[in-house]
Structure formats: structure tokens, C-alpha cells
Amino acid sequence: MNNNTKTDIGWINTLKGACILLVVLYHTVLPGFEGTVKYLTAGGFPAEMWVQFNTVLSPLRMPAFFFVSGLLATNGILNRTWKQVMTSRVMNLFYLYILWGVIQWWSIIGISSEITGQRISHNLNAAYAGSLIEFLTLTFMAMSTSWYLYGLALYFLFAKLFRQYKGLLLAVAVIVNYLAVVKIIPFWGPQSVAQYFLFFLLGAFWSPTLLRMSEWRRENLMPWVLLAALSGVHLLMGLEKNLFLCVLAVMASVAACRWLNQHFSMTFLNWIGRNTLQIYVIHRIFLEFFGMSAILLAQGHHAFESAWFSVLWACFYPLVMVVICSLCSVAVWSVTNRGLGQSLFVFPTLIGLKRNKSLG
């Protein structure tokens, strides 16, 4: 494998790694950390910067994640048979979505009961469901912490079913994107699934075009200017998550990750990018435990009344929680991903195939 090939693969893992860390950061800051800002006696500016940082990156975080996911699914969509992909792609994603939905629900309810003795949130999220019926309903509506897996399975299904009509499929994806952004589609779960289908399709069918446009070349200046202009018009109309801004953010992130791999050793972030699944499905459990414990402990000891503690909290709490939750997630995976424990991360019938492939 030559250096250019390594760089081409490297930027994908760099972008995946950055996206999963941004997802963990988002779950750390909103709503947990944001809810503590009102108690701080100092450090209001850095605390607000963390909140705004998450808001500013919303056009990048999930669009880039789904773009890369679509790119990596291209071969399965275009070249492999239904028999080859039904279990490895579709059933595996639905299986992991339901399995980790149940694990997260039981874990978070157990954590909240032990620490607070009551239901901690009434948000419409399957992880906080108060009954089995509520859990199943919210899970079906993609209103679950692991909704990315649900969306990915649906996207793959539709992309493969209608791969001969990709232009029409793209048009439908654009329409449902707008319906989601202006909230004509109700509830955050269906809105999320509808909003990001477009970016999966761009990765699956039009990634060569976007990758070429993301290169620093003179002929790409006009497309960038046009996208920036359309983004600005949409922002003036109040559409902060407009598709043109998201496409621009994806292209910029691809260019940045390519540049980083060409000039620096991105070994750690690329390793994170190869291990996004375990961080994605596990981190929320640790975040609930460590985050809730830290917040309740600080409130119980009136720590926010201290200016120096408030400053430290405002500056470092989000960063520390991202590191702790990510490392704990990888640690759990490394311990459990053996024997029957492998079924926590892959559909059981695929375990043998995965082992044989690695040996081969």
C-alpha cells in the first residue's frame, strides 16, 4: 500500500473519529452541562462558548457522519446481492439498534433510580421511557439515543431498492430534508432521519464529485462560492441547518482531514475512527453515570458558589467528560468483545464469518 492510498483511507477514519467525538461532546453539553451554566458564579463566557460551539458545528456533525457512511456503503449498494448484504448490513444495524436501545434504557433507568431515586427526565427519548410500551413506541419512531443505526439501516434499504432511480431518490431526499428543517415533520426522531438521508445518498452515489470539489483547486472556487451564497440566503431566511451549508461543511471537513493526514500523524484520531460503533452505543451510559454524579455532587456541596470551581467547571467539564466516556466505552468493548460478548457488537450469525475473514 503506497502513501497516497494510506492518506486516502486515513482521512475517512480521521473524519469518523472527529465526528464521534463531536457526538459525545454534543451529548455532554446538551442538556447536562448547559443546565449547570445558570448556577455558575464565574466562567460564564467559556461555558457559553461550549454551548455555541456545539450549535455552530450542527451543520457538520451528523451530515459528515452520514456522508462517510454512504461512501463506505457504496459497494454494498451497487455491487453486492441482497443475499450478501441483508444480514451483514440491514439486519445487523436493526439488531444493534434494538439491542443497545434496550441496554441503554435499562442502564440509564437503573442509574437514575440509584442516584436520584426518581425518573430524571421526561424528554421524548426511549432511554428515559417510563414503560415498555413507551419504549417500543419511541424506538420505532427513531427517538432513541442510537437513532443513527436505525437511520443507517433505512437509508441503505432505500438506496439499494431504488439505486436505478438515484436522481429521483435525491429529489425526494431534498424535499424531506426541507420538511424536517422547517419542522413540518413532527418530533425530533423522524426529523433527524428525514433530514440526513440526503447526505447518505451524496456519499453513496455522488462521493467522487464531492471529493473532487473538496480539493483545493482553482476550478472548485465557483462551486464553493455558489454554495456559500446559497447558504447565506438560507441563513437570512432563518434556516440554520440548510442543506447547502451542510454540504459546504462536509466538503471543508474532507479537505481539512486530507490535509491533516498529509502533514501530521493522525494515528490516535484514526484509531478512534475505526472504533466509532462501541463509543457511539456505550458512551451515553457512562455519560449519565459520571455526568449525573458530578452535577449532583457539585450541587450538594455548593461547589458552584466557588468562583474558581465554576471557572474550572466551565472550561474543562465537557472535555474531561468526552475523554472519560470515550475511554470507558472502548475499555468495555475490549473486555466484552470476545466469545458470546461479540454478539453485543455484531449480529450473532456474523461472528463466525468475521472471525474467518480476519484469519484469512
KOLPA-135967 format. One line per 4 residues: number of its first residue (from 1); for each residue x, y, z of N, C-alpha, C. Coordinates in steps of 0.1 Angstrom, whole numbers. Example, Ala and Ser with C-alpha at 12.3 -4.5 7.8 and 13.67 -1.06 7.14 Angstrom:
<pts>
1	132,-57,78,123,-45,78,132,-33,78 | 128,-22,71,137,-11,71,129,0,79
</pts>
This chain:
<pts>
1	9,-12,0,0,0,0,9,12,0 | 7,21,-10,16,33,-11,10,44,-2 | 18,54,0,15,65,9,2,72,5 | 0,74,-8,-12,81,-13,-25,73,-9
5	-24,59,-10,-35,51,-6,-38,52,9 | -27,52,17,-29,53,31,-36,66,35 | -32,77,28,-37,90,30,-52,90,27 | -56,84,15,-70,83,11,-78,76,21
9	-73,65,27,-80,58,38,-80,66,51 | -69,72,53,-67,79,66,-77,90,68 | -80,98,58,-89,110,61,-103,105,64 | -107,93,59,-120,88,63,-121,85,78
13	-111,78,83,-110,75,97,-109,87,105 | -101,97,100,-100,110,108,-113,117,109 | -121,117,98,-134,124,99,-143,116,107 | -143,103,106,-152,95,115,-148,97,130
17	-135,97,133,-131,99,147,-135,113,152 | -134,123,144,-138,136,148,-153,137,150 | -160,131,141,-175,131,142,-180,124,155 | -174,113,158,-179,105,170,-176,113,183
21	-164,120,183,-161,128,195,-170,140,196 | -173,145,185,-183,157,185,-197,152,189 | -201,140,186,-213,135,191,-213,133,206 | -202,128,211,-201,126,226,-201,140,232
25	-194,150,226,-194,163,232,-208,169,232 | -215,167,221,-229,173,220,-238,167,231 | -237,154,233,-245,148,244,-240,152,258 | -227,156,259,-222,161,272,-227,175,275
29	-227,183,265,-230,198,267,-245,200,268 | -253,193,259,-267,195,259,-275,182,262 | -283,182,273,-286,194,281,-279,194,294 | -271,184,298,-265,183,311,-256,195,315
33	-246,198,307,-237,209,311,-244,222,309 | -252,224,299,-259,237,297,-268,240,309 | -274,229,315,-283,232,326,-276,237,338 | -262,235,339,-255,240,351,-250,254,349
37	-250,259,337,-245,273,335,-251,283,344 | -264,282,346,-271,292,354,-267,292,369 | -260,281,373,-255,280,387,-241,286,389 | -234,288,378,-220,292,379,-219,307,384
41	-210,309,393,-207,322,398,-196,329,390 | -189,321,381,-179,327,373,-177,317,361 | -170,322,351,-167,313,339,-179,313,329 | -187,323,330,-199,323,321,-195,323,306
45	-184,330,303,-180,331,289,-176,318,283 | -166,311,289,-162,298,284,-173,288,284 | -182,288,293,-193,279,293,-202,282,282 | -205,294,279,-214,298,267,-207,294,254
49	-193,295,254,-186,291,242,-188,276,239 | -188,268,249,-190,254,247,-204,251,241 | -214,258,246,-228,257,241,-228,262,226 | -222,273,223,-223,279,210,-214,270,200
53	-203,264,205,-195,255,197,-203,244,192 | -211,238,200,-220,227,196,-230,231,186 | -236,243,188,-246,249,179,-240,251,165 | -228,257,165,-221,261,152,-218,248,144
57	-214,238,151,-210,225,144,-222,216,140 | -234,220,143,-245,212,139,-246,209,124 | -242,219,115,-242,215,101,-232,205,96 | -222,202,105,-212,193,102,-213,179,108
61	-216,179,120,-215,166,128,-222,154,122 | -235,154,121,-242,143,115,-242,142,100 | -242,154,92,-241,153,78,-228,146,74 | -217,150,80,-204,144,77,-204,129,80
65	-210,125,92,-210,111,96,-218,103,86 | -229,108,81,-237,100,72,-231,101,57 | -224,111,54,-218,112,41,-207,101,40 | -199,100,51,-189,89,51,-195,75,51
69	-206,74,59,-213,61,59,-218,57,46 | -224,67,38,-228,64,25,-217,60,16 | -206,67,17,-194,64,9,-190,50,11 | -189,46,24,-184,32,27,-195,21,23
73	-207,25,21,-218,16,18,-219,14,2 | -212,22,-5,-214,22,-20,-213,9,-26 | -203,1,-23,-201,-12,-29,-212,-21,-26 | -217,-21,-13,-228,-30,-9,-241,-26,-17
77	-243,-13,-19,-255,-8,-26,-255,-12,-41 | -243,-10,-47,-243,-11,-62,-238,-24,-67 | -230,-31,-59,-223,-43,-65,-227,-56,-58 | -231,-56,-46,-234,-69,-39,-249,-72,-40
81	-252,-85,-39,-265,-90,-40,-272,-88,-26 | -286,-89,-27,-294,-88,-15,-290,-99,-5 | -287,-110,-9,-283,-121,0,-270,-118,7 | -261,-111,0,-248,-108,6,-249,-97,17
85	-259,-88,15,-260,-76,24,-271,-76,34 | -281,-84,32,-293,-84,40,-290,-86,55 | -281,-96,58,-278,-98,72,-266,-89,76 | -256,-88,68,-244,-81,72,-246,-66,74
89	-256,-60,66,-259,-46,66,-272,-43,73 | -283,-48,67,-296,-43,72,-299,-50,86 | -300,-63,86,-303,-70,99,-294,-66,110 | -281,-65,107,-271,-62,117,-274,-48,123
93	-277,-38,115,-280,-25,120,-292,-24,129 | -303,-31,124,-315,-31,132,-313,-38,145 | -306,-49,144,-303,-57,156,-295,-49,167 | -285,-42,162,-277,-34,172,-285,-22,177
97	-294,-16,169,-303,-5,173,-312,-10,184 | -318,-21,182,-328,-26,193,-320,-30,205 | -310,-38,203,-302,-44,214,-297,-33,223 | -290,-23,217,-284,-12,225,-295,-2,230
101	-306,-2,223,-317,6,229,-322,1,242 | -323,-12,243,-327,-19,255,-317,-18,266 | -304,-20,262,-293,-19,272,-292,-5,278 | -293,5,269,-293,19,274,-304,23,282
105	-316,18,279,-328,21,286,-327,15,300 | -324,2,301,-322,-4,315,-311,2,323 | -300,5,316,-289,11,323,-292,25,329 | -297,33,320,-300,47,324,-311,48,335
109	-321,40,333,-332,39,343,-326,34,357 | -317,24,356,-311,19,368,-302,29,375 | -294,36,366,-285,47,372,-293,58,378 | -303,63,372,-311,74,377,-318,69,390
113	-323,57,390,-330,52,402,-321,51,414 | -308,47,412,-299,45,422,-294,59,428 | -292,68,418,-286,81,422,-296,91,427 | -307,92,420,-317,102,424,-330,96,430
117	-332,83,428,-345,77,433,-357,81,425 | -356,87,413,-367,91,406,-364,91,391 | -374,92,382,-372,94,368,-365,108,366 | -354,108,359,-346,120,358,-350,129,347
121	-357,124,337,-360,132,325,-374,128,319 | -381,138,315,-394,135,308,-392,138,293 | -380,139,288,-377,141,274,-383,129,266 | -387,132,253,-392,121,245,-380,114,239
125	-375,104,247,-363,96,243,-365,82,249 | -363,72,241,-365,58,245,-356,55,257 | -345,62,259,-336,59,270,-342,63,283 | -352,72,283,-359,76,295,-373,72,296
129	-377,62,288,-391,57,288,-395,52,301 | -408,55,304,-413,51,317,-421,37,317 | -422,31,305,-429,19,304,-424,12,291 | -427,-1,290,-423,-9,278,-430,-4,266
133	-443,0,267,-450,5,255,-444,18,250 | -441,27,260,-435,39,256,-421,37,250 | -413,28,255,-400,25,249,-401,20,235 | -410,10,233,-412,5,219,-417,15,209
137	-426,24,214,-432,34,205,-421,44,201 | -413,49,211,-402,58,208,-391,52,200 | -388,39,202,-378,32,195,-382,31,180 | -395,28,178,-400,27,164,-399,40,157
141	-401,51,164,-401,65,159,-387,70,157 | -377,62,160,-363,67,159,-359,77,170 | -367,78,180,-365,87,191,-357,80,202 | -345,76,198,-336,68,207,-322,74,206
145	-314,72,216,-301,77,216,-293,71,204 | -296,59,200,-289,52,190,-296,53,176 | -303,64,174,-311,65,162,-303,65,149 | -290,68,150,-281,68,138,-281,54,132
149	-281,43,140,-281,30,134,-294,27,127 | -305,31,133,-318,30,127,-319,37,113 | -315,49,113,-314,57,101,-305,51,90 | -294,46,95,-284,40,85,-290,27,79
153	-297,19,86,-304,7,81,-315,11,70 | -323,21,74,-333,26,65,-327,32,52 | -317,40,54,-311,46,42,-305,36,33 | -298,26,38,-292,15,30,-303,8,22
157	-314,5,29,-325,-2,23,-331,6,11 | -334,18,13,-340,26,2,-330,29,-9 | -317,31,-5,-307,34,-16,-305,22,-25 | -306,10,-19,-304,-2,-27,-316,-6,-35
161	-328,-4,-29,-341,-7,-36,-342,2,-48 | -338,15,-47,-341,25,-57,-328,30,-64 | -318,21,-64,-305,26,-69,-305,29,-84 | -315,24,-91,-317,27,-105,-323,41,-107
165	-328,46,-97,-335,59,-98,-329,69,-88 | -316,70,-88,-309,78,-78,-312,92,-79 | -315,97,-91,-318,111,-93,-332,115,-86 | -341,106,-88,-354,108,-82,-353,106,-66
169	-345,97,-62,-343,94,-48,-337,107,-41 | -327,113,-48,-321,125,-43,-331,137,-42 | -340,138,-52,-350,148,-52,-360,146,-40 | -363,134,-37,-372,131,-25,-364,134,-13
173	-351,131,-12,-343,134,0,-342,148,3 | -341,156,-8,-341,171,-7,-354,176,-1 | -365,171,-6,-378,175,-1,-380,172,14 | -377,160,17,-379,156,32,-369,163,41
177	-357,167,35,-348,175,43,-354,188,47 | -360,195,37,-367,208,40,-379,206,49 | -386,195,47,-398,193,56,-393,191,70 | -381,185,72,-376,183,85,-371,196,92
181	-363,203,83,-357,216,88,-368,226,93 | -379,227,85,-389,236,89,-399,230,99 | -396,218,103,-404,210,113,-419,207,109 | -421,206,96,-434,201,92,-435,186,96
185	-424,179,95,-423,165,100,-422,167,115 | -431,160,123,-431,162,138,-421,153,145 | -417,158,157,-408,150,166,-394,149,161 | -384,150,170,-370,151,167,-365,138,160
189	-370,126,164,-365,114,158,-368,113,143 | -381,114,138,-384,114,124,-378,126,117 | -376,137,124,-370,149,117,-355,146,114 | -348,139,124,-334,136,121,-333,126,110
193	-341,115,110,-340,105,99,-343,112,86 | -353,120,85,-356,127,72,-345,137,68 | -340,144,77,-330,154,74,-317,149,68 | -312,138,73,-299,133,69,-298,123,58
197	-309,118,53,-310,109,42,-302,114,30 | -303,127,28,-297,134,16,-282,131,17 | -275,132,28,-261,132,29,-256,117,28 | -264,108,32,-260,94,29,-260,91,14
201	-270,96,7,-271,95,-7,-260,101,-14 | -256,113,-10,-244,120,-16,-232,112,-14 | -230,105,-3,-218,97,-1,-219,84,-9 | -231,78,-10,-232,66,-17,-231,67,-33
205	-237,78,-38,-238,79,-53,-229,90,-59 | -227,101,-51,-220,113,-56,-207,116,-49 | -202,107,-42,-189,110,-34,-178,114,-43 | -176,107,-55,-165,112,-64,-166,127,-67
209	-178,131,-70,-180,145,-73,-176,154,-61 | -182,151,-50,-179,159,-38,-165,159,-34 | -158,147,-35,-144,146,-31,-136,154,-41 | -139,154,-53,-132,163,-63,-134,177,-60
213	-146,181,-57,-149,195,-54,-142,200,-41 | -139,190,-32,-133,194,-19,-118,197,-20 | -112,194,-32,-98,196,-34,-95,211,-36 | -84,216,-31,-80,230,-32,-75,232,-47
217	-85,235,-56,-82,238,-69,-89,250,-74 | -84,257,-84,-90,270,-88,-104,267,-94 | -105,256,-101,-118,253,-108,-129,250,-98 | -125,247,-85,-135,245,-75,-140,257,-68
221	-134,269,-71,-137,281,-64,-152,285,-66 | -156,284,-79,-170,288,-82,-181,280,-75 | -179,266,-74,-189,258,-67,-189,262,-52 | -177,265,-46,-177,269,-32,-184,282,-30
225	-181,291,-39,-188,305,-38,-203,303,-39 | -207,295,-49,-222,293,-51,-228,287,-38 | -222,277,-33,-227,270,-21,-227,280,-9 | -217,288,-8,-217,298,3,-228,309,1
229	-230,313,-11,-241,322,-14,-255,317,-10 | -257,304,-15,-270,298,-12,-271,295,3 | -260,292,10,-261,291,24,-265,304,31 | -259,315,26,-262,328,32,-276,331,30
233	-282,329,19,-296,332,16,-305,324,26 | -302,311,28,-310,303,37,-308,308,51 | -296,312,55,-294,317,69,-303,330,71 | -303,338,61,-312,350,62,-326,347,63
237	-330,335,57,-344,330,58,-347,323,71 | -336,322,80,-338,315,93,-336,300,93 | -330,295,82,-328,280,81,-313,278,84 | -310,276,97,-297,275,102,-290,261,98
241	-299,251,96,-294,238,92,-296,235,77 | -295,245,69,-298,243,55,-288,234,48 | -293,227,38,-285,216,32,-272,222,25 | -273,234,20,-261,240,13,-250,242,23
245	-253,247,35,-243,250,45,-238,236,50 | -246,226,50,-241,213,55,-232,207,44 | -235,208,31,-227,203,21,-213,210,21 | -214,223,23,-202,231,24,-193,227,36
249	-199,224,47,-192,219,59,-186,206,57 | -193,197,50,-188,183,47,-176,185,38 | -176,192,28,-165,194,18,-153,200,26 | -156,210,34,-145,216,42,-138,206,51
253	-146,198,58,-141,188,67,-133,177,60 | -137,173,48,-130,164,40,-116,170,36 | -116,182,32,-104,189,28,-94,190,40 | -100,194,51,-92,195,63,-86,182,68
257	-94,171,67,-89,158,72,-78,152,62 | -80,155,49,-69,151,40,-56,159,43 | -57,172,45,-45,180,48,-39,175,61 | -46,172,71,-41,167,84,-33,154,82
261	-38,145,74,-32,132,72,-19,134,63 | -19,144,55,-7,146,47,4,153,54 | 1,160,65,11,168,72,14,163,87 | 5,155,92,7,151,106,4,136,108
265	8,130,118,5,117,122,-9,117,129 | -19,111,123,-32,112,129,-36,98,135 | -26,91,140,-28,77,144,-39,75,155 | -39,84,165,-49,83,175,-63,85,170
269	-65,97,163,-78,100,159,-83,90,148 | -74,85,140,-78,74,130,-82,62,137 | -75,58,148,-79,47,156,-93,49,162 | -96,61,167,-109,64,172,-119,62,160
273	-116,66,148,-124,65,137,-127,51,133 | -118,42,136,-121,27,133,-129,21,144 | -131,28,155,-139,22,167,-150,31,171 | -157,36,161,-168,45,164,-181,38,170
277	-183,26,165,-195,19,170,-196,17,185 | -185,12,191,-185,10,205,-187,23,213 | -180,33,208,-181,46,215,-195,51,214 | -201,50,202,-215,55,199,-225,48,208
281	-225,35,209,-236,28,216,-234,28,231 | -221,30,236,-219,28,251,-217,42,258 | -213,52,251,-209,64,258,-220,70,266 | -232,69,261,-243,76,268,-246,70,282
285	-243,58,284,-245,51,297,-235,57,307 | -222,58,303,-212,64,312,-215,79,314 | -219,86,304,-222,100,305,-233,102,315 | -243,94,315,-254,95,325,-249,93,339
289	-240,83,341,-235,80,354,-225,91,359 | -215,93,351,-205,103,356,-210,117,356 | -218,120,345,-223,134,345,-233,137,356 | -243,128,358,-252,130,369,-246,130,382
293	-236,121,384,-229,121,397,-222,134,400 | -214,138,390,-207,151,391,-215,163,394 | -226,164,386,-235,175,388,-242,175,402 | -247,164,406,-254,163,419,-244,165,430
297	-232,160,429,-221,162,439,-217,176,440 | -216,183,429,-212,197,429,-224,206,435 | -236,202,432,-247,210,438,-249,207,452 | -247,194,456,-248,191,470,-238,197,479
301	-226,200,474,-216,206,482,-215,221,479 | -224,227,472,-225,241,469,-212,246,462 | -206,237,454,-194,240,447,-195,251,437 | -206,252,431,-208,263,421,-208,277,427
305	-209,278,440,-208,291,447,-193,295,448 | -184,286,445,-170,290,444,-166,294,430 | -160,306,429,-156,312,416,-146,303,409 | -136,298,416,-125,290,410,-131,277,405
309	-140,271,413,-146,258,408,-154,261,396 | -162,271,396,-171,274,385,-163,276,372 | -151,283,373,-142,285,361,-137,272,356 | -132,264,365,-127,251,361,-138,242,355
313	-150,242,361,-161,235,355,-165,240,341 | -165,253,340,-169,259,327,-159,256,316 | -146,256,320,-136,254,310,-133,239,306 | -134,230,316,-129,217,314,-139,205,315
317	-151,208,321,-160,197,323,-164,190,310 | -167,197,299,-171,190,287,-159,182,281 | -147,187,281,-136,180,276,-133,167,284 | -133,169,297,-130,157,306,-140,146,304
321	-153,150,303,-163,140,302,-162,133,288 | -158,140,278,-157,133,265,-145,123,266 | -134,127,272,-123,117,273,-127,105,282 | -133,108,293,-137,97,303,-147,87,296
325	-157,92,290,-168,84,284,-163,76,272 | -154,83,264,-149,76,252,-140,65,256 | -131,67,266,-121,57,270,-128,46,277 | -138,49,286,-146,38,292,-154,29,282
329	-159,36,272,-166,28,262,-157,18,255 | -145,23,251,-135,14,244,-131,3,254 | -129,7,267,-125,-3,277,-135,-14,278 | -148,-11,279,-159,-21,280,-159,-29,267
333	-157,-23,256,-157,-31,243,-145,-41,243 | -134,-37,247,-122,-45,247,-124,-57,257 | -131,-56,267,-133,-66,277,-144,-76,272 | -155,-70,267,-167,-78,263,-166,-84,249
337	-158,-79,240,-158,-83,226,-151,-96,224 | -155,-106,231,-149,-120,229,-159,-130,233 | -159,-142,226,-168,-152,229,-182,-147,226 | -192,-150,235,-206,-146,234,-207,-131,234
341	-197,-124,241,-198,-110,242,-197,-103,228 | -192,-110,218,-191,-104,205,-205,-101,199 | -215,-108,204,-229,-106,199,-234,-92,204 | -227,-85,213,-231,-72,216,-228,-61,205
345	-219,-65,196,-214,-56,186,-216,-61,172 | -221,-73,170,-224,-78,157,-235,-88,157 | -243,-89,147,-253,-99,146,-247,-113,148 | -253,-121,157,-247,-134,161,-243,-143,150
349	-250,-144,139,-247,-153,128,-235,-148,120 | -231,-135,122,-219,-130,115,-206,-131,123 | -207,-136,135,-195,-137,143,-185,-147,137 | -189,-158,133,-181,-168,127,-175,-163,114
353	-183,-156,106,-178,-151,93,-167,-140,95 | -170,-132,106,-160,-122,109,-147,-128,113 | -147,-138,121,-135,-145,126,-128,-151,115 | -135,-158,106,-128,-165,94,-122,-154,85
357	-129,-143,83,-123,-133,75,-110,-127,80 | -110,-125,94,-98,-120,100,-86,-130,99 | -90,-143,100,-79,-153,99,-74,-154,85 | -83,-153,76,-79,-154,62,-70,-142,57
</pts>
